[in-house]
Amino acid sequence: MSPENTDVAEWPLRADGRLEDWPPAPAGEQELFNRLRRLCEEGLEISARIDAGRSGTWHSFVPADYESVLRALMDIRGRGGRFLELGSATGVIAIMADLLGFDSYGIEIAPELVTEARNLASRFDSDAKFVAGSYIPGDYKFVSATGDTRMGAVGVGEAAYADLRFELADFDWVYAYPWPGEAEILVDVMKQRGAPGAHLLLHGYTGGIEFTPVS
């Protein structure tokens, strides 16, 4: 995630690109967990490379807390289903979900990041699929509890669902790592366009994954 002109002064950045709280592998799955760790480590390396090439008009690229996401995915792994990462960036989360057995997809507004994600998926023999565009459905209108209709960077771009060949309502699990202030929009999008019984997995900017069911 890397939106322009966003205050990230208190955002918890990963120190030195390390995975500091990697969970232990379940019995018989050490090889898979080693592969997942290599994926996340490469994702952190890609994030660092992207940051190094920035012109200074964008804030630091903030990778997810991969360990927390892995734990959350392990908790729902047995239920399977179709998984969508909103704002998939380098694709690590969607690829992780694919390697854990989900039918996994990602939408990312920046075409160059879609290329990074597709290349990373290829290197890890992943079937996760990525498309460029907005994850906000084209006919969606946001109105906050106070009547505000502004959506900021979330509302920019043409919806990607036609290229994805699925609608938002076709997904069982929808993951997002929103910037502060965007979570309300994502919850509302899921209420309006998500499938009943689906879940929104929101990555908190102070850590942890919140599961929000769609009613």
C-alpha positions in Angstrom: 0.0 0.0 0.0 1.4 3.4 -0.9 -1.1 6.2 -1.4 0.1 9.7 -2.1 0.1 12.5 0.5 -0.9 10.4 3.5 0.3 11.1 7.0 2.2 8.0 8.1 4.2 9.6 10.9 3.0 7.0 13.4 2.7 4.1 11.0 4.6 1.0 12.4 7.2 0.3 9.7 9.0 -3.0 9.6 12.5 -2.8 11.0 15.3 -3.9 8.7 13.0 -6.0 6.6 13.0 -8.8 9.2 10.2 -11.3 9.9 10.3 -11.1 13.7 7.3 -13.2 14.8 7.1 -16.1 12.3 4.6 -18.7 13.6 5.7 -22.4 14.0 4.7 -24.8 11.2 2.0 -27.3 11.9 3.0 -30.9 11.9 4.0 -32.1 8.4 3.9 -28.6 6.9 7.5 -27.3 7.5 8.3 -27.2 3.8 5.2 -25.1 3.1 6.0 -22.7 5.9 9.6 -22.4 4.7 8.2 -21.5 1.3 5.8 -19.0 2.7 8.6 -17.4 4.7 10.7 -17.1 1.6 7.8 -15.5 -0.2 7.3 -12.9 2.6 11.1 -12.2 2.8 11.2 -11.6 -1.0 8.1 -9.4 -0.6 9.9 -7.2 1.9 12.9 -7.0 -0.4 10.7 -5.8 -3.3 9.1 -3.2 -1.0 12.5 -1.9 0.0 13.5 -1.7 -3.7 10.4 0.2 -4.6 11.0 2.6 -1.8 14.6 3.2 -2.9 13.4 4.1 -6.3 10.7 6.6 -5.2 11.1 10.3 -6.2 10.0 11.7 -2.8 6.4 12.5 -3.7 5.1 9.3 -2.2 5.4 8.1 1.4 7.1 4.8 2.3 5.7 1.6 1.0 4.2 -0.1 4.0 4.1 -3.9 3.7 1.6 -5.9 5.8 2.4 -7.7 9.0 2.8 -11.0 7.2 2.9 -13.1 10.3 -0.5 -11.8 11.5 -2.0 -12.4 8.1 -0.6 -15.9 8.0 -2.1 -16.7 11.4 -5.5 -15.3 10.2 -5.4 -17.3 7.0 -4.5 -20.5 8.9 -7.6 -20.0 11.1 -9.9 -20.1 8.1 -7.9 -22.4 5.8 -10.1 -25.3 6.4 -13.1 -23.4 5.1 -11.5 -22.7 1.8 -13.3 -20.5 -0.8 -12.5 -17.6 -3.1 -10.1 -15.0 -1.8 -9.6 -11.4 -3.0 -6.9 -8.9 -1.9 -7.9 -5.3 -2.3 -4.9 -3.1 -3.2 -2.7 -6.2 -3.7 0.5 -4.2 -4.3 3.3 -6.8 -4.7 0.9 -9.7 -4.3 2.4 -11.4 -1.2 -1.0 -11.8 0.6 -2.9 -13.2 -2.4 0.0 -15.5 -3.2 0.1 -16.7 0.4 -3.6 -17.4 0.3 -3.2 -19.4 -3.0 -0.4 -21.5 -1.5 -2.7 -22.2 1.5 -5.3 -23.6 -0.8 -7.6 -20.6 -1.5 -8.8 -19.6 -5.0 -6.9 -16.3 -4.9 -7.0 -13.0 -6.7 -5.7 -9.5 -6.3 -6.7 -6.0 -7.6 -4.1 -3.2 -7.7 -4.5 0.3 -9.1 -0.8 0.6 -10.1 0.0 -1.5 -13.3 3.7 -1.7 -12.4 2.8 -3.4 -9.1 0.5 -5.8 -10.9 3.6 -6.8 -13.0 5.6 -7.2 -9.8 2.9 -9.4 -8.3 2.6 -11.6 -11.4 6.3 -12.1 -11.5 6.4 -13.0 -7.9 3.6 -15.5 -8.3 5.5 -17.1 -11.2 8.6 -17.5 -9.1 6.6 -19.2 -6.4 4.6 -21.4 -8.8 1.4 -19.7 -7.6 -1.9 -19.6 -9.5 -2.9 -16.3 -7.8 -4.3 -13.9 -10.5 -3.8 -10.1 -10.5 -5.5 -7.4 -12.5 -5.0 -3.6 -12.7 -7.7 -1.1 -11.7 -9.9 0.0 -8.9 -11.4 -2.4 -6.4 -14.4 0.0 -5.9 -17.4 -1.1 -8.1 -18.1 1.4 -10.8 -21.7 2.2 -9.6 -20.8 2.4 -5.9 -21.6 5.6 -4.1 -20.2 6.3 -0.6 -22.0 8.4 2.0 -20.4 8.5 5.5 -22.3 8.7 8.8 -21.9 12.5 8.6 -22.9 12.8 5.0 -19.4 13.1 3.5 -19.2 11.6 0.0 -15.4 12.0 -0.4 -13.4 8.8 -1.0 -9.9 10.1 -1.5 -7.5 7.8 -3.3 -9.8 4.8 -2.8 -12.2 6.1 -5.5 -9.6 6.7 -8.2 -9.6 4.6 -11.4 -11.8 2.3 -13.5 -13.2 -0.7 -11.7 -11.2 -3.9 -12.4 -14.0 -6.5 -12.0 -14.6 -6.9 -15.7 -11.0 -8.0 -16.2 -11.2 -10.1 -13.1 -14.3 -11.9 -14.5 -15.8 -11.9 -11.0 -17.9 -9.4 -9.0 -17.2 -8.5 -5.4 -20.1 -10.7 -4.4 -18.4 -13.7 -5.8 -15.8 -13.8 -3.1 -15.9 -15.5 0.3 -13.0 -13.7 1.8 -11.9 -10.1 1.0 -8.7 -8.8 2.6 -7.6 -5.2 2.7 -4.9 -3.1 4.5 -6.5 0.3 4.5 -4.9 3.6 5.3 -6.4 5.4 8.3 -9.9 6.7 7.4 -10.5 4.2 4.6 -11.9 1.3 6.7 -15.4 2.9 6.8 -15.5 2.9 3.0 -14.4 -0.7 2.7 -17.0 -1.9 5.3 -19.7 0.0 3.4 -18.6 -1.4 0.0 -18.9 -4.9 1.4 -22.3 -4.3 2.9 -23.6 -2.9 -0.4 -21.7 -5.2 -2.9 -20.4 -8.2 -0.9 -22.0 -11.6 -0.7 -24.1 -12.4 2.4 -22.0 -14.7 4.5 -18.7 -13.3 3.1 -16.1 -11.8 5.4 -14.0 -8.7 5.2 -10.5 -9.1 6.7 -9.2 -5.7 7.7 -5.6 -5.4 8.6 -5.3 -2.8 11.4 -2.5 -0.2 11.0 -1.4 -1.0 14.5 -1.5 -4.7 13.8 -3.9 -7.6 13.9 -6.7 -8.7 11.5 -10.3 -7.9 12.2 -13.0 -10.2 10.6 -16.2 -8.4 9.6 -19.0 -10.6 8.4 -21.3 -9.3 5.6 -24.9 -9.5 6.7 
